[in-house]
Amino acid sequence: MADCDLCGVAIPTVCPVKVFSPKFDISYPEGVWKGLCGGCLEKAKKAHDEATESKAAGTFGKCDLCGTKAQLQDVEINIPSFSKGYEIERKKICMKCLEQSSEAYENKDELLGEHH
């Protein structure tokens, strides 16, 4: 079992997304892998498409996925809740992570083994 790095859902397989974290820049110069569930990956892809179409500047802050201080885009994530079923929470994600998640979304079938 693996946990999604955005919403915390425990599922058997997550989609790997390569992010470049400044915290591990010296140790892992090629980037580190974060796991996203299918729902979070779709929401990140949607946010990436909206940001590229509208050329939105976003807000400055710290990325919730990689920790980089940059211009961030809002991504609405469904967080599981025992009382309400799920709650919608806005996560702030940088464009580099959104680009990587968009690539992972396009390769999702191969990454999850559904292609066979």
Biopython code that builds the backbone (N, CA, C, O; Angstrom):
import numpy as np
from Bio.PDB.StructureBuilder import StructureBuilder

atoms = [
    (1, "MET", "N", (0.839, -1.177, 0.000)),
    (1, "MET", "CA", (0.000, 0.000, 0.000)),
    (1, "MET", "C", (0.888, 1.247, 0.000)),
    (1, "MET", "O", (1.952, 1.283, 0.618)),
    (2, "ALA", "N", (0.419, 2.239, -0.700)),
    (2, "ALA", "CA", (1.142, 3.508, -0.763)),
    (2, "ALA", "C", (0.150, 4.643, -0.522)),
    (2, "ALA", "O", (-1.039, 4.516, -0.814)),
    (3, "ASP", "N", (0.649, 5.738, 0.008)),
    (3, "ASP", "CA", (-0.189, 6.900, 0.277)),
    (3, "ASP", "C", (0.053, 7.965, -0.781)),
    (3, "ASP", "O", (1.183, 8.190, -1.215)),
    (4, "CYS", "N", (-1.029, 8.612, -1.186)),
    (4, "CYS", "CA", (-0.927, 9.747, -2.097)),
    (4, "CYS", "C", (-0.277, 10.901, -1.340)),
    (4, "CYS", "O", (-0.634, 11.165, -0.191)),
    (5, "ASP", "N", (0.660, 11.583, -1.964)),
    (5, "ASP", "CA", (1.380, 12.673, -1.305)),
    (5, "ASP", "C", (0.571, 13.964, -1.210)),
    (5, "ASP", "O", (0.988, 14.891, -0.516)),
    (6, "LEU", "N", (-0.570, 14.049, -1.885)),
    (6, "LEU", "CA", (-1.406, 15.246, -1.776)),
    (6, "LEU", "C", (-2.615, 15.038, -0.872)),
    (6, "LEU", "O", (-2.882, 15.865, 0.000)),
    (7, "CYS", "N", (-3.347, 13.946, -1.066)),
    (7, "CYS", "CA", (-4.577, 13.762, -0.292)),
    (7, "CYS", "C", (-4.443, 12.737, 0.825)),
    (7, "CYS", "O", (-5.273, 12.726, 1.733)),
    (8, "GLY", "N", (-3.441, 11.884, 0.793)),
    (8, "GLY", "CA", (-3.220, 10.917, 1.856)),
    (8, "GLY", "C", (-3.983, 9.620, 1.713)),
    (8, "GLY", "O", (-3.957, 8.805, 2.634)),
    (9, "VAL", "N", (-4.662, 9.389, 0.601)),
    (9, "VAL", "CA", (-5.410, 8.158, 0.391)),
    (9, "VAL", "C", (-4.435, 6.998, 0.241)),
    (9, "VAL", "O", (-3.448, 7.099, -0.488)),
    (10, "ALA", "N", (-4.714, 5.894, 0.934)),
    (10, "ALA", "CA", (-3.876, 4.698, 0.827)),
    (10, "ALA", "C", (-4.467, 3.785, -0.243)),
    (10, "ALA", "O", (-5.585, 3.292, -0.097)),
    (11, "ILE", "N", (-3.715, 3.562, -1.312)),
    (11, "ILE", "CA", (-4.151, 2.702, -2.403)),
    (11, "ILE", "C", (-2.998, 1.777, -2.780)),
    (11, "ILE", "O", (-1.847, 2.063, -2.451)),
    (12, "PRO", "N", (-3.294, 0.668, -3.469)),
    (12, "PRO", "CA", (-2.216, -0.280, -3.809)),
    (12, "PRO", "C", (-1.129, 0.306, -4.705)),
    (12, "PRO", "O", (0.054, 0.033, -4.501)),
    (13, "THR", "N", (-1.516, 1.105, -5.691)),
    (13, "THR", "CA", (-0.513, 1.699, -6.578)),
    (13, "THR", "C", (-0.807, 3.179, -6.775)),
    (13, "THR", "O", (-1.961, 3.583, -6.918)),
    (14, "VAL", "N", (0.239, 3.969, -6.779)),
    (14, "VAL", "CA", (0.119, 5.399, -7.061)),
    (14, "VAL", "C", (0.900, 5.704, -8.334)),
    (14, "VAL", "O", (1.779, 4.937, -8.728)),
    (15, "CYS", "N", (0.582, 6.809, -8.966)),
    (15, "CYS", "CA", (1.291, 7.227, -10.177)),
    (15, "CYS", "C", (2.534, 8.007, -9.775)),
    (15, "CYS", "O", (2.419, 9.017, -9.082)),
    (16, "PRO", "N", (3.716, 7.570, -10.189)),
    (16, "PRO", "CA", (4.937, 8.292, -9.826)),
    (16, "PRO", "C", (5.092, 9.582, -10.628)),
    (16, "PRO", "O", (4.931, 9.601, -11.849)),
    (17, "VAL", "N", (5.407, 10.655, -9.911)),
    (17, "VAL", "CA", (5.647, 11.965, -10.518)),
    (17, "VAL", "C", (7.014, 12.430, -10.043)),
    (17, "VAL", "O", (7.266, 12.496, -8.839)),
    (18, "LYS", "N", (7.899, 12.754, -10.983)),
    (18, "LYS", "CA", (9.243, 13.213, -10.618)),
    (18, "LYS", "C", (9.215, 14.711, -10.355)),
    (18, "LYS", "O", (8.852, 15.501, -11.227)),
    (19, "VAL", "N", (9.606, 15.093, -9.135)),
    (19, "VAL", "CA", (9.656, 16.509, -8.767)),
    (19, "VAL", "C", (11.075, 16.853, -8.344)),
    (19, "VAL", "O", (11.828, 15.990, -7.893)),
    (20, "PHE", "N", (11.429, 18.122, -8.494)),
    (20, "PHE", "CA", (12.763, 18.588, -8.145)),
    (20, "PHE", "C", (12.672, 19.396, -6.862)),
    (20, "PHE", "O", (12.327, 20.578, -6.879)),
    (21, "SER", "N", (12.981, 18.751, -5.762)),
    (21, "SER", "CA", (12.873, 19.362, -4.446)),
    (21, "SER", "C", (14.175, 20.063, -4.076)),
    (21, "SER", "O", (15.239, 19.449, -4.158)),
    (22, "PRO", "N", (14.122, 21.335, -3.670)),
    (22, "PRO", "CA", (15.355, 22.029, -3.283)),
    (22, "PRO", "C", (15.972, 21.448, -2.011)),
    (22, "PRO", "O", (17.170, 21.604, -1.774)),
    (23, "LYS", "N", (15.167, 20.786, -1.204)),
    (23, "LYS", "CA", (15.665, 20.178, 0.029)),
    (23, "LYS", "C", (16.648, 19.047, -0.272)),
    (23, "LYS", "O", (17.611, 18.841, 0.467)),
    (24, "PHE", "N", (16.399, 18.318, -1.358)),
    (24, "PHE", "CA", (17.245, 17.185, -1.730)),
    (24, "PHE", "C", (18.038, 17.461, -3.003)),
    (24, "PHE", "O", (18.377, 16.529, -3.732)),
    (25, "ASP", "N", (18.333, 18.715, -3.277)),
    (25, "ASP", "CA", (19.015, 19.107, -4.507)),
    (25, "ASP", "C", (20.410, 18.502, -4.611)),
    (25, "ASP", "O", (20.808, 18.060, -5.689)),
    (26, "ILE", "N", (21.155, 18.474, -3.518)),
    (26, "ILE", "CA", (22.515, 17.929, -3.530)),
    (26, "ILE", "C", (22.484, 16.403, -3.595)),
    (26, "ILE", "O", (23.243, 15.797, -4.353)),
    (27, "SER", "N", (21.612, 15.784, -2.807)),
    (27, "SER", "CA", (21.552, 14.323, -2.740)),
    (27, "SER", "C", (20.968, 13.703, -4.000)),
    (27, "SER", "O", (21.470, 12.697, -4.501)),
    (28, "TYR", "N", (19.895, 14.318, -4.509)),
    (28, "TYR", "CA", (19.194, 13.780, -5.674)),
    (28, "TYR", "C", (19.057, 14.864, -6.742)),
    (28, "TYR", "O", (17.993, 15.471, -6.866)),
    (29, "PRO", "N", (20.119, 15.119, -7.518)),
    (29, "PRO", "CA", (20.054, 16.197, -8.518)),
    (29, "PRO", "C", (19.083, 15.905, -9.664)),
    (29, "PRO", "O", (18.653, 16.830, -10.353)),
    (30, "GLU", "N", (18.734, 14.646, -9.875)),
    (30, "GLU", "CA", (17.800, 14.289, -10.943)),
    (30, "GLU", "C", (16.349, 14.382, -10.500)),
    (30, "GLU", "O", (15.447, 14.229, -11.324)),
    (31, "GLY", "N", (16.103, 14.632, -9.213)),
    (31, "GLY", "CA", (14.745, 14.748, -8.702)),
    (31, "GLY", "C", (14.356, 13.556, -7.851)),
    (31, "GLY", "O", (15.049, 12.539, -7.833)),
    (32, "VAL", "N", (13.250, 13.688, -7.149)),
    (32, "VAL", "CA", (12.710, 12.617, -6.310)),
    (32, "VAL", "C", (11.318, 12.264, -6.823)),
    (32, "VAL", "O", (10.676, 13.063, -7.504)),
    (33, "TRP", "N", (10.861, 11.062, -6.490)),
    (33, "TRP", "CA", (9.562, 10.590, -6.941)),
    (33, "TRP", "C", (8.526, 10.811, -5.856)),
    (33, "TRP", "O", (8.741, 10.463, -4.694)),
    (34, "LYS", "N", (7.408, 11.387, -6.241)),
    (34, "LYS", "CA", (6.241, 11.530, -5.376)),
    (34, "LYS", "C", (5.132, 10.690, -5.989)),
    (34, "LYS", "O", (5.057, 10.545, -7.209)),
    (35, "GLY", "N", (4.277, 10.141, -5.148)),
    (35, "GLY", "CA", (3.177, 9.315, -5.624)),
    (35, "GLY", "C", (1.852, 10.044, -5.523)),
    (35, "GLY", "O", (1.508, 10.564, -4.462)),
    (36, "LEU", "N", (1.100, 10.087, -6.620)),
    (36, "LEU", "CA", (-0.222, 10.705, -6.631)),
    (36, "LEU", "C", (-1.264, 9.672, -7.032)),
    (36, "LEU", "O", (-1.021, 8.837, -7.902)),
    (37, "CYS", "N", (-2.431, 9.735, -6.388)),
    (37, "CYS", "CA", (-3.526, 8.851, -6.769)),
    (37, "CYS", "C", (-4.136, 9.359, -8.077)),
    (37, "CYS", "O", (-3.810, 10.455, -8.533)),
    (38, "GLY", "N", (-5.008, 8.571, -8.669)),
    (38, "GLY", "CA", (-5.609, 8.948, -9.940)),
    (38, "GLY", "C", (-6.410, 10.236, -9.874)),
    (38, "GLY", "O", (-6.356, 11.046, -10.799)),
    (39, "GLY", "N", (-7.157, 10.440, -8.787)),
    (39, "GLY", "CA", (-7.959, 11.654, -8.638)),
    (39, "GLY", "C", (-7.106, 12.903, -8.547)),
    (39, "GLY", "O", (-7.402, 13.906, -9.196)),
    (40, "CYS", "N", (-6.054, 12.853, -7.752)),
    (40, "CYS", "CA", (-5.161, 14.012, -7.614)),
    (40, "CYS", "C", (-4.411, 14.281, -8.913)),
    (40, "CYS", "O", (-4.159, 15.435, -9.263)),
    (41, "LEU", "N", (-4.060, 13.224, -9.621)),
    (41, "LEU", "CA", (-3.363, 13.387, -10.896)),
    (41, "LEU", "C", (-4.268, 14.075, -11.921)),
    (41, "LEU", "O", (-3.813, 14.932, -12.678)),
    (42, "GLU", "N", (-5.558, 13.696, -11.943)),
    (42, "GLU", "CA", (-6.505, 14.338, -12.852)),
    (42, "GLU", "C", (-6.705, 15.808, -12.499)),
    (42, "GLU", "O", (-6.764, 16.659, -13.387)),
    (43, "LYS", "N", (-6.810, 16.110, -11.201)),
    (43, "LYS", "CA", (-6.991, 17.500, -10.762)),
    (43, "LYS", "C", (-5.758, 18.339, -11.107)),
    (43, "LYS", "O", (-5.887, 19.497, -11.503)),
    (44, "ALA", "N", (-4.567, 17.759, -10.958)),
    (44, "ALA", "CA", (-3.339, 18.479, -11.297)),
    (44, "ALA", "C", (-3.253, 18.720, -12.804)),
    (44, "ALA", "O", (-2.822, 19.789, -13.235)),
    (45, "LYS", "N", (-3.656, 17.743, -13.599)),
    (45, "LYS", "CA", (-3.671, 17.900, -15.062)),
    (45, "LYS", "C", (-4.638, 19.008, -15.462)),
    (45, "LYS", "O", (-4.331, 19.828, -16.327)),
    (46, "LYS", "N", (-5.814, 19.028, -14.824)),
    (46, "LYS", "CA", (-6.811, 20.060, -15.111)),
    (46, "LYS", "C", (-6.274, 21.447, -14.746)),
    (46, "LYS", "O", (-6.451, 22.399, -15.506)),
    (47, "ALA", "N", (-5.623, 21.560, -13.592)),
    (47, "ALA", "CA", (-5.045, 22.842, -13.168)),
    (47, "ALA", "C", (-3.932, 23.274, -14.117)),
    (47, "ALA", "O", (-3.799, 24.462, -14.412)),
    (48, "HIS", "N", (-3.129, 22.322, -14.598)),
    (48, "HIS", "CA", (-2.061, 22.634, -15.553)),
    (48, "HIS", "C", (-2.647, 23.168, -16.853)),
    (48, "HIS", "O", (-2.159, 24.158, -17.396)),
    (49, "ASP", "N", (-3.692, 22.516, -17.354)),
    (49, "ASP", "CA", (-4.320, 22.966, -18.596)),
    (49, "ASP", "C", (-4.919, 24.361, -18.445)),
    (49, "ASP", "O", (-4.785, 25.196, -19.339)),
    (50, "GLU", "N", (-5.580, 24.616, -17.315)),
    (50, "GLU", "CA", (-6.170, 25.936, -17.079)),
    (50, "GLU", "C", (-5.093, 27.013, -16.959)),
    (50, "GLU", "O", (-5.265, 28.123, -17.461)),
    (51, "ALA", "N", (-3.985, 26.686, -16.294)),
    (51, "ALA", "CA", (-2.912, 27.667, -16.101)),
    (51, "ALA", "C", (-2.212, 27.993, -17.416)),
    (51, "ALA", "O", (-1.828, 29.141, -17.639)),
    (52, "THR", "N", (-2.041, 27.007, -18.286)),
    (52, "THR", "CA", (-1.376, 27.270, -19.563)),
    (52, "THR", "C", (-2.295, 28.016, -20.525)),
    (52, "THR", "O", (-1.824, 28.822, -21.327)),
    (53, "GLU", "N", (-3.601, 27.758, -20.454)),
    (53, "GLU", "CA", (-4.538, 28.461, -21.334)),
    (53, "GLU", "C", (-4.676, 29.926, -20.950)),
    (53, "GLU", "O", (-4.678, 30.803, -21.814)),
    (54, "SER", "N", (-4.791, 30.191, -19.647)),
    (54, "SER", "CA", (-5.054, 31.559, -19.205)),
    (54, "SER", "C", (-3.783, 32.341, -18.893)),
    (54, "SER", "O", (-3.847, 33.545, -18.644)),
    (55, "LYS", "N", (-2.636, 31.680, -18.903)),
    (55, "LYS", "CA", (-1.357, 32.313, -18.559)),
    (55, "LYS", "C", (-1.436, 32.996, -17.193)),
    (55, "LYS", "O", (-0.924, 34.100, -17.007)),
    (56, "ALA", "N", (-2.083, 32.323, -16.245)),
    (56, "ALA", "CA", (-2.260, 32.883, -14.905)),
    (56, "ALA", "C", (-0.926, 32.961, -14.181)),
    (56, "ALA", "O", (-0.109, 32.042, -14.256)),
    (57, "ALA", "N", (-0.715, 34.070, -13.478)),
    (57, "ALA", "CA", (0.540, 34.262, -12.755)),
    (57, "ALA", "C", (0.559, 33.468, -11.460)),
    (57, "ALA", "O", (1.620, 33.009, -11.037)),
    (58, "GLY", "N", (-0.587, 33.297, -10.827)),
    (58, "GLY", "CA", (-0.635, 32.557, -9.576)),
    (58, "GLY", "C", (-0.193, 33.410, -8.403)),
    (58, "GLY", "O", (-0.022, 34.622, -8.532)),
    (59, "THR", "N", (-0.011, 32.777, -7.273)),
    (59, "THR", "CA", (0.431, 33.471, -6.065)),
    (59, "THR", "C", (1.797, 32.944, -5.666)),
    (59, "THR", "O", (2.145, 31.802, -5.968)),
    (60, "PHE", "N", (2.567, 33.778, -4.988)),
    (60, "PHE", "CA", (3.898, 33.360, -4.561)),
    (60, "PHE", "C", (3.798, 32.644, -3.219)),
    (60, "PHE", "O", (3.067, 33.074, -2.328)),
    (61, "GLY", "N", (4.536, 31.553, -3.086)),
    (61, "GLY", "CA", (4.547, 30.799, -1.836)),
    (61, "GLY", "C", (5.368, 29.538, -1.978)),
    (61, "GLY", "O", (6.186, 29.412, -2.889)),
    (62, "LYS", "N", (5.143, 28.599, -1.064)),
    (62, "LYS", "CA", (5.876, 27.340, -1.031)),
    (62, "LYS", "C", (4.999, 26.224, -1.586)),
    (62, "LYS", "O", (3.860, 26.046, -1.154)),
    (63, "CYS", "N", (5.530, 25.480, -2.539)),
    (63, "CYS", "CA", (4.801, 24.396, -3.191)),
    (63, "CYS", "C", (4.516, 23.277, -2.190)),
    (63, "CYS", "O", (5.394, 22.884, -1.420)),
    (64, "ASP", "N", (3.274, 22.764, -2.207)),
    (64, "ASP", "CA", (2.889, 21.686, -1.302)),
    (64, "ASP", "C", (3.461, 20.336, -1.725)),
    (64, "ASP", "O", (3.467, 19.398, -0.927)),
    (65, "LEU", "N", (3.939, 20.219, -2.953)),
    (65, "LEU", "CA", (4.456, 18.938, -3.425)),
    (65, "LEU", "C", (5.976, 18.854, -3.337)),
    (65, "LEU", "O", (6.506, 17.840, -2.881)),
    (66, "CYS", "N", (6.689, 19.895, -3.763)),
    (66, "CYS", "CA", (8.152, 19.823, -3.776)),
    (66, "CYS", "C", (8.830, 20.752, -2.774)),
    (66, "CYS", "O", (9.992, 20.533, -2.432)),
    (67, "GLY", "N", (8.139, 21.777, -2.298)),
    (67, "GLY", "CA", (8.723, 22.687, -1.322)),
    (67, "GLY", "C", (9.451, 23.874, -1.913)),
    (67, "GLY", "O", (10.059, 24.645, -1.171)),
    (68, "THR", "N", (9.413, 24.049, -3.226)),
    (68, "THR", "CA", (10.068, 25.173, -3.882)),
    (68, "THR", "C", (9.277, 26.456, -3.637)),
    (68, "THR", "O", (8.047, 26.437, -3.618)),
    (69, "LYS", "N", (9.981, 27.560, -3.452)),
    (69, "LYS", "CA", (9.317, 28.856, -3.344)),
    (69, "LYS", "C", (9.223, 29.438, -4.746)),
    (69, "LYS", "O", (10.234, 29.780, -5.359)),
    (70, "ALA", "N", (7.987, 29.545, -5.248)),
    (70, "ALA", "CA", (7.766, 29.993, -6.624)),
    (70, "ALA", "C", (6.332, 30.483, -6.771)),
    (70, "ALA", "O", (5.576, 30.548, -5.802)),
    (71, "GLN", "N", (5.972, 30.828, -8.015)),
    (71, "GLN", "CA", (4.583, 31.170, -8.318)),
    (71, "GLN", "C", (3.767, 29.881, -8.316)),
    (71, "GLN", "O", (4.155, 28.900, -8.950)),
    (72, "LEU", "N", (2.644, 29.880, -7.607)),
    (72, "LEU", "CA", (1.859, 28.664, -7.400)),
    (72, "LEU", "C", (0.472, 28.772, -8.015)),
    (72, "LEU", "O", (-0.098, 29.857, -8.132)),
    (73, "GLN", "N", (-0.047, 27.631, -8.398)),
    (73, "GLN", "CA", (-1.411, 27.524, -8.914)),
    (73, "GLN", "C", (-2.254, 26.747, -7.901)),
    (73, "GLN", "O", (-1.750, 25.855, -7.219)),
    (74, "ASP", "N", (-3.536, 27.091, -7.809)),
    (74, "ASP", "CA", (-4.446, 26.385, -6.911)),
    (74, "ASP", "C", (-4.923, 25.093, -7.560)),
    (74, "ASP", "O", (-5.291, 25.074, -8.735)),
    (75, "VAL", "N", (-4.912, 24.009, -6.779)),
    (75, "VAL", "CA", (-5.442, 22.726, -7.212)),
    (75, "VAL", "C", (-6.414, 22.270, -6.134)),
    (75, "VAL", "O", (-6.039, 22.157, -4.967)),
    (76, "GLU", "N", (-7.667, 22.007, -6.520)),
    (76, "GLU", "CA", (-8.668, 21.557, -5.561)),
    (76, "GLU", "C", (-8.568, 20.043, -5.425)),
    (76, "GLU", "O", (-8.782, 19.307, -6.388)),
    (77, "ILE", "N", (-8.241, 19.587, -4.218)),
    (77, "ILE", "CA", (-8.026, 18.175, -3.930)),
    (77, "ILE", "C", (-9.132, 17.680, -3.003)),
    (77, "ILE", "O", (-9.517, 18.378, -2.065)),
    (78, "ASN", "N", (-9.644, 16.476, -3.266)),
    (78, "ASN", "CA", (-10.633, 15.853, -2.393)),
    (78, "ASN", "C", (-9.907, 15.086, -1.292)),
    (78, "ASN", "O", (-9.262, 14.071, -1.554)),
    (79, "ILE", "N", (-10.019, 15.582, -0.052)),
    (79, "ILE", "CA", (-9.399, 14.939, 1.099)),
    (79, "ILE", "C", (-10.444, 14.035, 1.748)),
    (79, "ILE", "O", (-11.528, 14.516, 2.076)),
    (80, "PRO", "N", (-10.162, 12.740, 1.948)),
    (80, "PRO", "CA", (-11.148, 11.858, 2.568)),
    (80, "PRO", "C", (-11.439, 12.261, 4.013)),
    (80, "PRO", "O", (-10.540, 12.642, 4.763)),
    (81, "SER", "N", (-12.720, 12.168, 4.383)),
    (81, "SER", "CA", (-13.150, 12.514, 5.728)),
    (81, "SER", "C", (-14.181, 11.483, 6.174)),
    (81, "SER", "O", (-15.058, 11.105, 5.397)),
    (82, "PHE", "N", (-14.080, 11.027, 7.419)),
    (82, "PHE", "CA", (-15.035, 10.042, 7.916)),
    (82, "PHE", "C", (-16.413, 10.654, 8.136)),
    (82, "PHE", "O", (-17.421, 9.964, 7.982)),
    (83, "SER", "N", (-16.477, 11.919, 8.489)),
    (83, "SER", "CA", (-17.765, 12.538, 8.789)),
    (83, "SER", "C", (-18.514, 13.001, 7.537)),
    (83, "SER", "O", (-19.736, 12.866, 7.473)),
    (84, "LYS", "N", (-17.814, 13.537, 6.552)),
    (84, "LYS", "CA", (-18.465, 14.108, 5.375)),
    (84, "LYS", "C", (-18.240, 13.309, 4.094)),
    (84, "LYS", "O", (-18.799, 13.661, 3.055)),
    (85, "GLY", "N", (-17.464, 12.279, 4.135)),
    (85, "GLY", "CA", (-17.110, 11.550, 2.919)),
    (85, "GLY", "C", (-15.814, 12.078, 2.333)),
    (85, "GLY", "O", (-14.831, 11.348, 2.208)),
    (86, "TYR", "N", (-15.822, 13.354, 1.977)),
    (86, "TYR", "CA", (-14.592, 14.027, 1.550)),
    (86, "TYR", "C", (-14.763, 15.529, 1.731)),
    (86, "TYR", "O", (-15.881, 16.045, 1.756)),
    (87, "GLU", "N", (-13.653, 16.207, 1.854)),
    (87, "GLU", "CA", (-13.625, 17.661, 1.956)),
    (87, "GLU", "C", (-12.733, 18.192, 0.842)),
    (87, "GLU", "O", (-11.722, 17.578, 0.500)),
    (88, "ILE", "N", (-13.106, 19.313, 0.291)),
    (88, "ILE", "CA", (-12.302, 19.924, -0.771)),
    (88, "ILE", "C", (-11.300, 20.877, -0.132)),
    (88, "ILE", "O", (-11.666, 21.775, 0.626)),
    (89, "GLU", "N", (-10.036, 20.661, -0.455)),
    (89, "GLU", "CA", (-8.962, 21.500, 0.072)),
    (89, "GLU", "C", (-8.142, 22.025, -1.101)),
    (89, "GLU", "O", (-7.882, 21.303, -2.063)),
    (90, "ARG", "N", (-7.741, 23.277, -1.011)),
    (90, "ARG", "CA", (-6.916, 23.873, -2.061)),
    (90, "ARG", "C", (-5.443, 23.685, -1.718)),
    (90, "ARG", "O", (-4.972, 24.127, -0.670)),
    (91, "LYS", "N", (-4.734, 23.028, -2.611)),
    (91, "LYS", "CA", (-3.292, 22.872, -2.475)),
    (91, "LYS", "C", (-2.624, 23.823, -3.455)),
    (91, "LYS", "O", (-3.149, 24.090, -4.536)),
    (92, "LYS", "N", (-1.478, 24.321, -3.073)),
    (92, "LYS", "CA", (-0.702, 25.235, -3.917)),
    (92, "LYS", "C", (0.446, 24.445, -4.535)),
    (92, "LYS", "O", (1.279, 23.890, -3.819)),
    (93, "ILE", "N", (0.490, 24.395, -5.860)),
    (93, "ILE", "CA", (1.500, 23.602, -6.565)),
    (93, "ILE", "C", (2.162, 24.472, -7.628)),
    (93, "ILE", "O", (1.494, 25.233, -8.328)),
    (94, "CYS", "N", (3.500, 24.347, -7.742)),
    (94, "CYS", "CA", (4.256, 25.142, -8.715)),
    (94, "CYS", "C", (4.069, 24.579, -10.131)),
    (94, "CYS", "O", (3.613, 23.449, -10.307)),
    (95, "MET", "N", (4.427, 25.380, -11.122)),
    (95, "MET", "CA", (4.242, 24.977, -12.516)),
    (95, "MET", "C", (5.137, 23.810, -12.906)),
    (95, "MET", "O", (4.745, 22.992, -13.738)),
    (96, "LYS", "N", (6.337, 23.711, -12.323)),
    (96, "LYS", "CA", (7.208, 22.575, -12.644)),
    (96, "LYS", "C", (6.551, 21.263, -12.237)),
    (96, "LYS", "O", (6.573, 20.293, -12.994)),
    (97, "CYS", "N", (5.968, 21.234, -11.043)),
    (97, "CYS", "CA", (5.291, 20.019, -10.576)),
    (97, "CYS", "C", (4.039, 19.740, -11.403)),
    (97, "CYS", "O", (3.720, 18.584, -11.679)),
    (98, "LEU", "N", (3.328, 20.799, -11.799)),
    (98, "LEU", "CA", (2.144, 20.609, -12.634)),
    (98, "LEU", "C", (2.524, 20.065, -14.009)),
    (98, "LEU", "O", (1.802, 19.239, -14.568)),
    (99, "GLU", "N", (3.651, 20.522, -14.558)),
    (99, "GLU", "CA", (4.112, 19.994, -15.847)),
    (99, "GLU", "C", (4.473, 18.518, -15.730)),
    (99, "GLU", "O", (4.131, 17.717, -16.600)),
    (100, "GLN", "N", (5.166, 18.164, -14.651)),
    (100, "GLN", "CA", (5.541, 16.763, -14.440)),
    (100, "GLN", "C", (4.306, 15.891, -14.218)),
    (100, "GLN", "O", (4.253, 14.758, -14.696)),
    (101, "SER", "N", (3.317, 16.412, -13.495)),
    (101, "SER", "CA", (2.101, 15.637, -13.265)),
    (101, "SER", "C", (1.294, 15.498, -14.552)),
    (101, "SER", "O", (0.611, 14.493, -14.748)),
    (102, "SER", "N", (1.366, 16.494, -15.425)),
    (102, "SER", "CA", (0.697, 16.398, -16.718)),
    (102, "SER", "C", (1.330, 15.303, -17.574)),
    (102, "SER", "O", (0.625, 14.541, -18.236)),
    (103, "GLU", "N", (2.657, 15.228, -17.559)),
    (103, "GLU", "CA", (3.348, 14.154, -18.284)),
    (103, "GLU", "C", (3.006, 12.792, -17.694)),
    (103, "GLU", "O", (2.805, 11.827, -18.432)),
    (104, "ALA", "N", (2.939, 12.711, -16.368)),
    (104, "ALA", "CA", (2.594, 11.448, -15.716)),
    (104, "ALA", "C", (1.160, 11.047, -16.045)),
    (104, "ALA", "O", (0.867, 9.859, -16.174)),
    (105, "TYR", "N", (0.264, 12.022, -16.181)),
    (105, "TYR", "CA", (-1.125, 11.727, -16.534)),
    (105, "TYR", "C", (-1.209, 11.132, -17.936)),
    (105, "TYR", "O", (-1.980, 10.203, -18.176)),
    (106, "GLU", "N", (-0.418, 11.667, -18.858)),
    (106, "GLU", "CA", (-0.421, 11.148, -20.223)),
    (106, "GLU", "C", (0.136, 9.728, -20.281)),
    (106, "GLU", "O", (-0.274, 8.939, -21.131)),
    (107, "ASN", "N", (1.069, 9.395, -19.382)),
    (107, "ASN", "CA", (1.674, 8.062, -19.348)),
    (107, "ASN", "C", (1.057, 7.183, -18.267)),
    (107, "ASN", "O", (1.633, 6.158, -17.905)),
    (108, "LYS", "N", (-0.106, 7.570, -17.748)),
    (108, "LYS", "CA", (-0.707, 6.886, -16.605)),
    (108, "LYS", "C", (-0.976, 5.409, -16.868)),
    (108, "LYS", "O", (-0.732, 4.578, -15.993)),
    (109, "ASP", "N", (-1.471, 5.066, -18.049)),
    (109, "ASP", "CA", (-1.793, 3.673, -18.342)),
    (109, "ASP", "C", (-0.557, 2.787, -18.286)),
    (109, "ASP", "O", (-0.616, 1.667, -17.779)),
    (110, "GLU", "N", (0.551, 3.277, -18.800)),
    (110, "GLU", "CA", (1.792, 2.506, -18.775)),
    (110, "GLU", "C", (2.352, 2.405, -17.362)),
    (110, "GLU", "O", (2.878, 1.361, -16.975)),
    (111, "LEU", "N", (2.240, 3.494, -16.583)),
    (111, "LEU", "CA", (2.803, 3.509, -15.237)),
    (111, "LEU", "C", (2.047, 2.594, -14.288)),
    (111, "LEU", "O", (2.654, 1.979, -13.412)),
    (112, "LEU", "N", (0.735, 2.495, -14.448)),
    (112, "LEU", "CA", (-0.065, 1.665, -13.555)),
    (112, "LEU", "C", (-0.186, 0.230, -14.038)),
    (112, "LEU", "O", (-0.757, -0.607, -13.339)),
    (113, "GLY", "N", (0.332, -0.069, -15.207)),
    (113, "GLY", "CA", (0.284, -1.430, -15.703)),
    (113, "GLY", "C", (-1.024, -1.779, -16.381)),
    (113, "GLY", "O", (-1.279, -2.957, -16.631)),
    (114, "GLU", "N", (-1.869, -0.796, -16.691)),
    (114, "GLU", "CA", (-3.137, -1.054, -17.352)),
    (114, "GLU", "C", (-2.965, -1.195, -18.859)),
    (114, "GLU", "O", (-3.907, -1.550, -19.568)),
    (115, "HIS", "N", (-1.786, -0.922, -19.334)),
    (115, "HIS", "CA", (-1.534, -0.942, -20.771)),
    (115, "HIS", "C", (-1.467, -2.368, -21.308)),
    (115, "HIS", "O", (-1.730, -2.589, -22.490)),
    (116, "HIS", "N", (-1.124, -3.325, -20.475)),
    (116, "HIS", "CA", (-0.918, -4.706, -20.935)),
    (116, "HIS", "C", (-2.191, -5.368, -21.324)),
    (116, "HIS", "O", (-2.183, -6.530, -21.731)),
]
sb = StructureBuilder()
sb.init_structure("model")
sb.init_model(0)
sb.init_chain("A")
sb.init_seg("    ")
for serial, (resi, resn, name, xyz) in enumerate(atoms, 1):
    if name == "N":
        sb.init_residue(resn, " ", resi, " ")
    sb.init_atom(name, np.array(xyz, "f"), 0.0, 1.0, " ", f" {name:<3s}", serial, name[0])
structure = sb.get_structure()
